[in-house]
Amino acid sequence: PFFSLANTNFIVLLAFILFIGVLVYAKVPGKVTGMLDARARQIKADLDEARALREEAKTILASYDRKQKEVLEQSARIVAAAKDEAHAAAEQAKADLKASIARRLAAAEDQIASAEASAVQAIREQAVTVAVAAAGDLLARQMTAKDASASIDDSIKQVEARFH
């Protein structure tokens, strides 16, 4: 028979029921349930915190991406402005160089014109000197002493007439 103390299965069943009874009397299932509930609450809190941290990380990442994009745009604007300034400076340098070359060319042309005028003047002066010397030579050969004396007297009279 099953309900006999000689049956080991029955004894094991009684011991198990007694063990369960002791556990229920000691409120072990409530404590285990409380511990499991506390552990579940802790896990849920950890998951919520992880979600919040993930959202915060996404926000920070988006902020850094925005800032990086702004910095890249700003650096592109700075590079473009620097290129424009360099181009403008190069154009200004070209214009200044052209103006300088034009001034130097004009100065050189003025010097050439001045040198030409000086050369023409020197040639004229030399021609006058040669002509005067030739005329003096010619007059000296053709004039007699009497004619020379008369010519000097006429010149003196002309000078006196001009000064008085």
C-alpha positions in Angstrom: 0.0 0.0 0.0 1.0 3.5 -0.8 -0.1 5.1 2.5 2.2 3.0 4.6 5.3 4.2 6.5 7.1 1.3 4.9 6.7 2.8 1.5 9.6 5.1 0.8 7.7 7.0 -1.8 5.1 7.9 0.8 7.8 9.0 3.2 9.4 11.2 0.6 6.0 12.7 -0.2 5.4 13.5 3.5 8.9 14.9 3.9 8.4 17.1 0.8 5.0 18.4 2.1 6.5 19.0 5.5 9.4 20.9 3.9 7.0 23.0 1.8 4.9 23.7 4.9 8.0 24.8 6.8 9.0 27.1 4.0 5.5 28.6 3.9 5.4 29.0 7.7 8.8 30.8 7.5 7.4 33.0 4.8 10.2 32.0 2.4 8.1 32.3 -0.7 7.2 36.0 0.2 10.8 36.8 0.9 12.0 35.1 -2.4 9.2 36.9 -4.3 10.2 40.2 -2.6 13.9 39.6 -3.5 12.9 38.7 -7.1 10.7 41.8 -7.3 13.5 44.0 -5.9 15.9 42.5 -8.4 13.4 43.0 -11.2 12.9 46.6 -10.1 16.7 47.1 -10.0 17.0 45.6 -13.5 14.1 47.9 -14.8 15.8 50.9 -13.2 19.1 50.0 -14.8 17.4 49.6 -18.2 15.6 52.9 -17.8 18.9 54.6 -16.8 20.6 52.9 -19.8 17.8 54.3 -22.1 18.2 57.7 -20.6 22.0 57.6 -21.1 21.5 56.4 -24.6 19.1 59.3 -25.4 21.5 61.7 -23.8 24.4 60.2 -25.8 22.3 60.6 -29.0 21.6 64.2 -28.1 25.2 64.9 -27.4 26.3 63.2 -30.6 23.8 65.2 -32.6 25.0 68.3 -31.0 28.7 67.5 -31.8 27.7 66.6 -35.3 25.9 70.0 -35.7 28.9 71.8 -34.2 31.3 69.9 -36.5 29.2 70.8 -39.5 29.1 74.4 -38.4 32.9 74.4 -37.9 33.4 72.8 -41.3 31.1 75.4 -42.9 33.0 78.2 -41.1 36.3 76.9 -42.1 35.1 76.7 -45.7 34.0 80.3 -45.5 37.3 81.3 -44.0 39.2 79.5 -46.8 37.0 81.1 -49.4 37.5 84.5 -47.9 41.3 83.9 -47.7 41.3 82.9 -51.4 39.3 86.0 -52.3 41.6 88.2 -50.3 44.7 86.6 -51.9 43.1 87.0 -55.4 42.3 90.6 -54.7 45.8 91.2 -53.3 47.3 89.6 -56.5 45.1 91.8 -58.7 46.1 94.9 -56.7 49.8 93.9 -57.0 49.4 93.4 -60.7 47.7 96.9 -61.0 50.5 98.4 -58.8 53.2 96.8 -61.0 51.5 98.0 -64.2 51.3 101.5 -62.8 54.9 101.4 -61.6 56.0 100.2 -65.1 54.0 102.9 -66.7 55.6 105.6 -64.4 59.1 104.2 -65.1 58.4 104.1 -68.8 57.1 107.7 -68.8 60.2 108.8 -66.8 62.5 107.0 -69.2 60.7 108.7 -72.2 61.0 112.0 -70.4 64.8 111.4 -69.9 65.1 110.4 -73.6 63.3 113.5 -74.7 65.4 115.7 -72.4 68.6 114.0 -73.7 67.4 114.6 -77.3 66.7 118.3 -76.5 70.1 118.6 -74.8 71.8 117.0 -77.8 69.9 119.3 -80.3 70.8 122.3 -78.1 74.4 121.3 -78.0 74.5 120.7 -81.7 73.0 124.2 -82.3 75.4 125.8 -79.9 78.3 124.0 -81.7 76.9 125.0 -85.1 76.7 128.6 -83.9 80.2 128.5 -82.5 81.5 127.0 -85.8 79.5 129.5 -87.8 80.8 132.4 -85.7 84.4 131.1 -86.0 84.0 130.6 -89.7 82.5 134.1 -90.1 85.3 135.6 -88.0 87.8 133.7 -90.1 86.2 134.9 -93.3 86.0 138.5 -92.2 89.6 138.4 -91.0 90.7 137.2 -94.4 88.7 139.6 -96.4 89.0 142.7 -94.2 91.7 145.2 -94.2 93.0 147.0 -91.1 91.1 150.1 -92.1 87.8 148.2 -92.5 88.4 146.5 -89.2 88.9 149.8 -87.4 85.8 151.3 -89.0 83.8 148.2 -88.0 84.9 148.5 -84.4 84.0 152.1 -84.3 80.5 151.4 -85.7 80.1 148.7 -83.1 81.1 151.0 -80.3 78.6 153.6 -81.5 75.8 151.1 -81.6 76.6 150.0 -78.0 76.7 153.6 -76.8 73.4 154.2 -78.6 71.7 151.2 -76.9 72.9 152.1 -73.4 71.9 155.8 -73.5 
